[in-house]
């Protein structure tokens, strides 16, 4: 962990501040497809709550947008989505029985659940608002296409609820959760932050050349962005049992009604061919500004089973 991240984490713990906010969006390609051209975007953001002097210190360290800091009443200046607001209450950890579902079913069930990462002893978390399904041996866009099995994609063949974190371009990472079905898993594409935004911003800023202050909705709006924000790498987070891990796990959040789940084709897998490139295997929470790619036109609601 960098000295800058460790310093901020210690400060964050000292003031015992709880961060409440939002996040989302990545490029136009899927890092999941073996031959993808995904490159993690620059933009991201965060907001924190706390006493005035501490708040400004954290904002300066994280390069936060001052317009997105909190009010004197410790309320976020940005309106929180109902999904995030309902996920702040005490939550229970999700167990194996939750993950033990068919891939598409799990991808939709993950929406609204809370992803928790411990960074230097501090909770950093966000609500999952966007996912993609990869269906194993039959799926041309999957790392396990034609039942390919290598040391790299081994987590895809492990029990449901196993983390699969892999690198792209030698510097970015993507996070997946294994499901039922050999070689099947769900890519988590975007989070809406609820805790630890200051730490998220530090992680996102480490590779940013753009010094423009970050917007909250830019913190975790893409698969590689959320891994940067939550300090997730292959070394630290791959092959973990999410039911028992003490560094990365999921907690019960909000169940998203089927009527509020948007169903679209996956991002950036055109090289997989027309049939698989157009399959509606991407899911996100309707009208949530933290997803990686949001269609301005009226999106189709979920119809996949």
C-alpha positions as a Markdown table, in Angstrom:
| # | Residue | x | y | z |
|---|---|---|---|---|
| 1 | Unk | 0.0 | 0.0 | 0.0 |
| 2 | Unk | 1.3 | 3.5 | -0.9 |
| 3 | Unk | 2.4 | 5.9 | 1.9 |
| 4 | Unk | -0.3 | 8.3 | 0.7 |
| 5 | Unk | -3.0 | 5.7 | 1.0 |
| 6 | Unk | -1.8 | 4.5 | 4.4 |
| 7 | Unk | -1.7 | 8.1 | 5.7 |
| 8 | Unk | -5.2 | 8.8 | 4.5 |
| 9 | Unk | -6.5 | 5.5 | 6.0 |
| 10 | Unk | -5.0 | 6.4 | 9.4 |
| 11 | Unk | -6.5 | 9.8 | 9.2 |
| 12 | Unk | -9.8 | 8.3 | 8.2 |
| 13 | Unk | -9.8 | 5.9 | 11.2 |
| 14 | Unk | -8.8 | 8.6 | 13.7 |
| 15 | Unk | -11.7 | 10.9 | 13.0 |
| 16 | Unk | -14.1 | 7.9 | 12.9 |
| 17 | Unk | -15.9 | 9.2 | 9.9 |
| 18 | Unk | -18.6 | 7.4 | 8.0 |
| 19 | Unk | -18.7 | 8.1 | 4.3 |
| 20 | Unk | -22.0 | 8.1 | 2.5 |
| 21 | Unk | -22.3 | 8.6 | -1.3 |
| 22 | Unk | -22.5 | 7.3 | -4.9 |
| 23 | Unk | -20.4 | 6.0 | -7.8 |
| 24 | Unk | -20.0 | 4.5 | -11.4 |
| 25 | Unk | -18.9 | 4.2 | -15.2 |
| 26 | Unk | -16.1 | 2.7 | -17.3 |
| 27 | Unk | -15.0 | 2.6 | -21.0 |
| 28 | Unk | -16.8 | 1.1 | -23.9 |
| 29 | Unk | -15.1 | -2.3 | -23.8 |
| 30 | Unk | -15.3 | -5.3 | -21.6 |
| 31 | Unk | -12.1 | -6.3 | -19.8 |
| 32 | Unk | -13.6 | -9.8 | -19.5 |
| 33 | Unk | -13.1 | -10.8 | -23.2 |
| 34 | Unk | -9.6 | -12.1 | -23.8 |
| 35 | Unk | -9.0 | -9.8 | -26.7 |
| 36 | Unk | -10.7 | -6.7 | -25.4 |
| 37 | Unk | -9.2 | -3.2 | -25.7 |
| 38 | Unk | -10.5 | -2.0 | -22.4 |
| 39 | Unk | -8.6 | 0.9 | -20.8 |
| 40 | Unk | -9.6 | 2.2 | -17.5 |
| 41 | Unk | -10.9 | 5.8 | -17.6 |
| 42 | Unk | -9.6 | 8.7 | -15.7 |
| 43 | Unk | -12.6 | 10.2 | -14.0 |
| 44 | Unk | -13.9 | 9.3 | -10.6 |
| 45 | Unk | -15.2 | 11.0 | -7.5 |
| 46 | Unk | -16.0 | 10.8 | -3.8 |
| 47 | Unk | -17.6 | 12.7 | -0.9 |
| 48 | Unk | -17.2 | 12.3 | 2.8 |
| 49 | Unk | -18.9 | 13.3 | 6.0 |
| 50 | Unk | -17.2 | 14.8 | 9.0 |
| 51 | Unk | -16.2 | 17.9 | 10.9 |
| 52 | Unk | -15.4 | 20.9 | 8.7 |
| 53 | Unk | -11.6 | 21.1 | 9.2 |
| 54 | Unk | -11.2 | 17.3 | 8.8 |
| 55 | Unk | -13.4 | 17.3 | 5.7 |
| 56 | Unk | -11.4 | 20.0 | 3.9 |
| 57 | Unk | -8.2 | 18.1 | 4.7 |
| 58 | Unk | -9.5 | 14.9 | 3.3 |
| 59 | Unk | -10.9 | 16.6 | 0.2 |
| 60 | Unk | -7.5 | 18.2 | -0.5 |
| 61 | Unk | -5.7 | 14.9 | -0.1 |
| 62 | Unk | -8.1 | 13.1 | -2.3 |
| 63 | Unk | -8.6 | 15.7 | -4.9 |
| 64 | Unk | -12.3 | 15.8 | -4.4 |
| 65 | Unk | -14.8 | 18.1 | -6.0 |
| 66 | Unk | -15.6 | 20.8 | -3.4 |
| 67 | Unk | -19.1 | 21.0 | -4.7 |
| 68 | Unk | -19.7 | 17.4 | -3.6 |
| 69 | Unk | -18.7 | 17.7 | 0.1 |
| 70 | Unk | -21.3 | 17.3 | 2.8 |
| 71 | Unk | -23.4 | 19.8 | 4.6 |
| 72 | Unk | -23.1 | 20.9 | 8.2 |
| 73 | Unk | -25.8 | 18.4 | 9.1 |
| 74 | Unk | -23.6 | 15.6 | 7.8 |
| 75 | Unk | -25.9 | 14.9 | 4.9 |
| 76 | Unk | -24.5 | 14.3 | 1.4 |
| 77 | Unk | -24.9 | 17.3 | -0.9 |
| 78 | Unk | -25.6 | 14.9 | -3.7 |
| 79 | Unk | -28.9 | 13.2 | -3.6 |
| 80 | Unk | -28.4 | 9.5 | -2.6 |
| 81 | Unk | -30.3 | 6.9 | -4.6 |
| 82 | Unk | -32.9 | 4.8 | -2.8 |
| 83 | Unk | -30.7 | 1.8 | -3.4 |
| 84 | Unk | -27.8 | 3.3 | -1.4 |
| 85 | Unk | -29.9 | 4.9 | 1.2 |
| 86 | Unk | -31.6 | 1.6 | 2.1 |
| 87 | Unk | -28.2 | -0.1 | 2.3 |
| 88 | Unk | -26.8 | 1.9 | 5.1 |
| 89 | Unk | -28.6 | 0.0 | 7.9 |
| 90 | Unk | -26.8 | -2.9 | 9.6 |
| 91 | Unk | -26.4 | -5.8 | 7.2 |
| 92 | Unk | -25.7 | -9.5 | 7.3 |
| 93 | Unk | -23.0 | -11.2 | 5.3 |
| 94 | Unk | -24.1 | -13.1 | 2.2 |
| 95 | Unk | -23.4 | -16.9 | 2.5 |
| 96 | Unk | -22.8 | -19.7 | 0.0 |
| 97 | Unk | -26.5 | -20.3 | -0.5 |
| 98 | Unk | -26.8 | -16.8 | -2.1 |
| 99 | Unk | -24.0 | -17.4 | -4.6 |
| 100 | Unk | -25.1 | -20.9 | -5.5 |
| 101 | Unk | -27.3 | -19.7 | -8.3 |
| 102 | Unk | -27.3 | -19.9 | -12.1 |
| 103 | Unk | -25.1 | -17.2 | -13.6 |
| 104 | Unk | -27.8 | -14.9 | -15.0 |
| 105 | Unk | -29.9 | -15.2 | -11.9 |
| 106 | Unk | -26.9 | -14.4 | -9.7 |
| 107 | Unk | -25.9 | -11.4 | -11.9 |
| 108 | Unk | -29.4 | -9.9 | -11.3 |
| 109 | Unk | -29.4 | -10.9 | -7.6 |
| 110 | Unk | -26.1 | -9.1 | -7.0 |
| 111 | Unk | -27.7 | -5.8 | -7.9 |
| 112 | Unk | -28.4 | -3.9 | -4.7 |
| 113 | Unk | -26.0 | -6.0 | -2.6 |
| 114 | Unk | -23.2 | -4.3 | -0.7 |
| 115 | Unk | -19.6 | -5.1 | -1.5 |
| 116 | Unk | -17.2 | -4.6 | 1.4 |
| 117 | Unk | -13.4 | -4.3 | 1.3 |
| 118 | Unk | -11.1 | -3.8 | 4.3 |
| 119 | Unk | -8.3 | -1.4 | 3.4 |
| 120 | Unk | -5.7 | -1.0 | 6.1 |
| 121 | Unk | -8.3 | -1.9 | 8.7 |
| 122 | Unk | -10.9 | 0.5 | 7.4 |
| 123 | Unk | -14.2 | -0.5 | 5.8 |
| 124 | Unk | -14.7 | 0.6 | 2.2 |
| 125 | Unk | -18.0 | -0.3 | 0.6 |
| 126 | Unk | -20.5 | 0.3 | -2.2 |
| 127 | Unk | -23.7 | -1.0 | -3.6 |
| 128 | Unk | -23.4 | -3.1 | -6.7 |
| 129 | Unk | -25.4 | -1.4 | -9.5 |
| 130 | Unk | -24.1 | -3.1 | -12.7 |
| 131 | Unk | -23.1 | -6.6 | -13.6 |
| 132 | Unk | -22.4 | -8.9 | -16.6 |
| 133 | Unk | -22.9 | -12.7 | -16.9 |
| 134 | Unk | -20.3 | -14.9 | -18.6 |
| 135 | Unk | -21.7 | -18.4 | -19.2 |
| 136 | Unk | -18.7 | -20.7 | -19.3 |
| 137 | Unk | -17.8 | -23.1 | -22.1 |
| 138 | Unk | -20.5 | -22.0 | -24.6 |
| 139 | Unk | -19.8 | -18.3 | -24.2 |
| 140 | Unk | -17.4 | -17.0 | -26.8 |
| 141 | Unk | -16.7 | -13.9 | -24.8 |
| 142 | Unk | -15.7 | -15.9 | -21.7 |
| 143 | Unk | -12.2 | -16.8 | -20.5 |
| 144 | Unk | -13.5 | -20.3 | -20.1 |
| 145 | Unk | -14.8 | -20.6 | -23.7 |
| 146 | Unk | -14.6 | -24.2 | -25.0 |
| 147 | Unk | -14.1 | -25.3 | -21.4 |
| 148 | Unk | -10.6 | -23.7 | -21.4 |
| 149 | Unk | -9.0 | -24.2 | -18.0 |
| 150 | Unk | -5.8 | -22.5 | -16.9 |
| 151 | Unk | -4.2 | -21.4 | -13.7 |
| 152 | Unk | -5.4 | -17.9 | -14.5 |
| 153 | Unk | -9.1 | -18.8 | -14.8 |
| 154 | Unk | -9.2 | -21.5 | -12.1 |
| 155 | Unk | -11.5 | -19.5 | -9.8 |
| 156 | Unk | -14.2 | -19.7 | -12.6 |
| 157 | Unk | -14.3 | -23.5 | -11.8 |
| 158 | Unk | -14.3 | -23.1 | -8.1 |
| 159 | Unk | -17.4 | -23.2 | -5.8 |
| 160 | Unk | -19.9 | -20.4 | -6.2 |
| 161 | Unk | -19.0 | -17.3 | -4.3 |
| 162 | Unk | -15.2 | -17.4 | -5.2 |
| 163 | Unk | -13.6 | -14.2 | -6.3 |
| 164 | Unk | -11.9 | -14.1 | -9.6 |
| 165 | Unk | -9.6 | -11.1 | -10.0 |
| 166 | Unk | -7.4 | -10.8 | -13.1 |
| 167 | Unk | -5.1 | -8.2 | -14.6 |
| 168 | Unk | -5.6 | -6.3 | -17.9 |
| 169 | Unk | -2.8 | -4.3 | -19.6 |
| 170 | Unk | -0.5 | -5.1 | -16.8 |
| 171 | Unk | -1.8 | -2.4 | -14.5 |
| 172 | Unk | -5.6 | -2.7 | -14.1 |
| 173 | Unk | -7.8 | -5.4 | -12.5 |
| 174 | Unk | -11.3 | -6.7 | -12.8 |
| 175 | Unk | -13.4 | -8.5 | -10.1 |
| 176 | Unk | -15.8 | -11.4 | -10.7 |
| 177 | Unk | -17.8 | -13.8 | -8.6 |
| 178 | Unk | -18.1 | -17.4 | -9.6 |
| 179 | Unk | -21.6 | -18.9 | -10.0 |
| 180 | Unk | -23.2 | -22.3 | -10.7 |
| 181 | Unk | -21.9 | -23.9 | -13.9 |
| 182 | Unk | -18.4 | -24.8 | -14.7 |
| 183 | Unk | -16.5 | -21.8 | -16.0 |
| 184 | Unk | -19.3 | -19.3 | -15.3 |
| 185 | Unk | -19.1 | -16.1 | -13.3 |
| 186 | Unk | -20.4 | -12.6 | -13.0 |
| 187 | Unk | -18.3 | -9.5 | -13.7 |
| 188 | Unk | -19.1 | -6.6 | -11.3 |
| 189 | Unk | -19.0 | -3.5 | -13.4 |
| 190 | Unk | -20.0 | -0.6 | -11.1 |
| 191 | Unk | -20.6 | 0.4 | -7.5 |
| 192 | Unk | -22.4 | 3.2 | -5.8 |
| 193 | Unk | -20.2 | 4.1 | -2.8 |
| 194 | Unk | -21.5 | 4.2 | 0.7 |
| 195 | Unk | -18.3 | 4.0 | 2.9 |
| 196 | Unk | -14.7 | 5.1 | 2.5 |
| 197 | Unk | -15.0 | 7.5 | -0.4 |
| 198 | Unk | -11.8 | 9.3 | 0.7 |
| 199 | Unk | -9.9 | 6.1 | 0.4 |
| 200 | Unk | -11.5 | 5.3 | -2.9 |
| 201 | Unk | -10.5 | 8.7 | -4.3 |
| 202 | Unk | -6.8 | 8.1 | -3.3 |
| 203 | Unk | -6.9 | 4.7 | -5.1 |
| 204 | Unk | -8.4 | 6.3 | -8.2 |
| 205 | Unk | -6.0 | 9.2 | -8.2 |
| 206 | Unk | -2.8 | 7.0 | -8.2 |
| 207 | Unk | -2.9 | 6.5 | -11.9 |
| 208 | Unk | -4.7 | 9.7 | -13.0 |
| 209 | Unk | -2.9 | 12.3 | -15.0 |
| 210 | Unk | -5.9 | 14.6 | -15.0 |
| 211 | Unk | -5.9 | 16.7 | -11.9 |
| 212 | Unk | -9.5 | 17.8 | -12.2 |
| 213 | Unk | -11.3 | 17.1 | -8.9 |
| 214 | Unk | -13.2 | 13.9 | -9.0 |
| 215 | Unk | -17.0 | 13.6 | -9.1 |
| 216 | Unk | -18.6 | 11.1 | -6.7 |
| 217 | Unk | -20.3 | 9.2 | -9.5 |
| 218 | Unk | -16.9 | 8.7 | -11.2 |
| 219 | Unk | -15.3 | 6.7 | -8.4 |
| 220 | Unk | -16.4 | 3.2 | -9.2 |
| 221 | Unk | -18.2 | 3.6 | -12.5 |
| 222 | Unk | -16.4 | 0.7 | -14.3 |
| 223 | Unk | -14.8 | -2.7 | -13.5 |
| 224 | Unk | -11.2 | -1.5 | -13.3 |
| 225 | Unk | -12.1 | 1.8 | -11.6 |
| 226 | Unk | -13.8 | 0.0 | -8.7 |
| 227 | Unk | -10.8 | -2.3 | -8.3 |
| 228 | Unk | -8.6 | 0.8 | -8.1 |
| 229 | Unk | -10.9 | 2.5 | -5.6 |
| 230 | Unk | -11.1 | -0.6 | -3.3 |
| 231 | Unk | -7.4 | -1.4 | -3.6 |
| 232 | Unk | -8.1 | -4.8 | -5.2 |
| 233 | Unk | -5.4 | -6.7 | -7.0 |
| 234 | Unk | -4.9 | -10.3 | -8.0 |
| 235 | Unk | -2.4 | -10.8 | -5.2 |
| 236 | Unk | -4.8 | -9.4 | -2.5 |
| 237 | Unk | -8.2 | -10.5 | -3.7 |
| 238 | Unk | -8.1 | -13.5 | -6.1 |
| 239 | Unk | -9.5 | -16.9 | -5.1 |
| 240 | Unk | -11.2 | -15.7 | -2.0 |
| 241 | Unk | -14.2 | -17.4 | -0.5 |
| 242 | Unk | -16.6 | -14.4 | -0.2 |
| 243 | Unk | -18.6 | -16.3 | 2.4 |
| 244 | Unk | -15.7 | -16.4 | 4.9 |
| 245 | Unk | -13.0 | -13.9 | 3.8 |
| 246 | Unk | -12.1 | -11.1 | 6.3 |
| 247 | Unk | -10.7 | -8.8 | 3.6 |
| 248 | Unk | -13.5 | -8.9 | 0.9 |
| 249 | Unk | -17.1 | -10.0 | 1.2 |
| 250 | Unk | -20.7 | -9.1 | 0.3 |
| 251 | Unk | -23.5 | -8.1 | 2.6 |
| 252 | Unk | -27.2 | -8.1 | 2.1 |
| 253 | Unk | -28.4 | -4.8 | 0.7 |
| 254 | Unk | -31.6 | -4.1 | -1.3 |
| 255 | Unk | -33.5 | -6.5 | -3.5 |
| 256 | Unk | -34.0 | -4.8 | -6.9 |
| 257 | Unk | -37.4 | -5.5 | -8.4 |
| 258 | Unk | -37.2 | -7.1 | -11.9 |
| 259 | Unk | -39.1 | -4.1 | -13.2 |
| 260 | Unk | -36.1 | -1.9 | -12.2 |
| 261 | Unk | -33.4 | -4.0 | -13.8 |
| 262 | Unk | -32.2 | -2.9 | -17.2 |
| 263 | Unk | -31.1 | -5.7 | -19.5 |
| 264 | Unk | -28.6 | -4.8 | -22.3 |
| 265 | Unk | -25.8 | -6.4 | -24.3 |
| 266 | Unk | -22.4 | -6.6 | -22.7 |
| 267 | Unk | -19.8 | -3.9 | -23.2 |
| 268 | Unk | -17.0 | -4.1 | -25.7 |
| 269 | Unk | -17.1 | -7.8 | -26.8 |
| 270 | Unk | -17.7 | -7.3 | -30.5 |
| 271 | Unk | -14.8 | -9.6 | -31.2 |
| 272 | Unk | -16.8 | -12.5 | -29.8 |
| 273 | Unk | -19.0 | -12.4 | -32.9 |
| 274 | Unk | -22.5 | -11.0 | -33.6 |
| 275 | Unk | -24.5 | -13.7 | -31.8 |
| 276 | Unk | -22.7 | -13.5 | -28.4 |
| 277 | Unk | -21.9 | -9.8 | -28.7 |
| 278 | Unk | -25.6 | -9.0 | -28.8 |
| 279 | Unk | -26.8 | -11.3 | -26.1 |
| 280 | Unk | -28.5 | -9.3 | -23.4 |
| 281 | Unk | -26.3 | -10.4 | -20.5 |
| 282 | Unk | -25.5 | -7.0 | -18.9 |
| 283 | Unk | -27.7 | -5.8 | -16.1 |
| 284 | Unk | -28.0 | -2.6 | -14.2 |
| 285 | Unk | -30.2 | -0.6 | -11.9 |
| 286 | Unk | -32.6 | 1.6 | -13.9 |
| 287 | Unk | -32.0 | 5.4 | -13.6 |
| 288 | Unk | -28.9 | 4.9 | -11.5 |
| 289 | Unk | -26.2 | 7.5 | -12.4 |
| 290 | Unk | -23.3 | 5.3 | -11.1 |
| 291 | Unk | -23.4 | 2.6 | -13.9 |
| 292 | Unk | -20.5 | 2.5 | -16.3 |
| 293 | Unk | -22.5 | 3.1 | -19.5 |
| 294 | Unk | -25.9 | 4.6 | -19.3 |
| 295 | Unk | -28.0 | 4.7 | -22.5 |
| 296 | Unk | -29.8 | 8.0 | -22.8 |
| 297 | Unk | -32.6 | 6.5 | -24.7 |
| 298 | Unk | -35.2 | 4.4 | -22.9 |
| 299 | Unk | -33.5 | 1.2 | -22.0 |
| 300 | Unk | -35.1 | -2.2 | -22.2 |
| 301 | Unk | -36.0 | -3.7 | -18.8 |
| 302 | Unk | -34.8 | -7.2 | -17.9 |
| 303 | Unk | -36.3 | -10.1 | -19.8 |
| 304 | Unk | -33.5 | -12.7 | -19.6 |
| 305 | Unk | -34.2 | -15.7 | -17.4 |
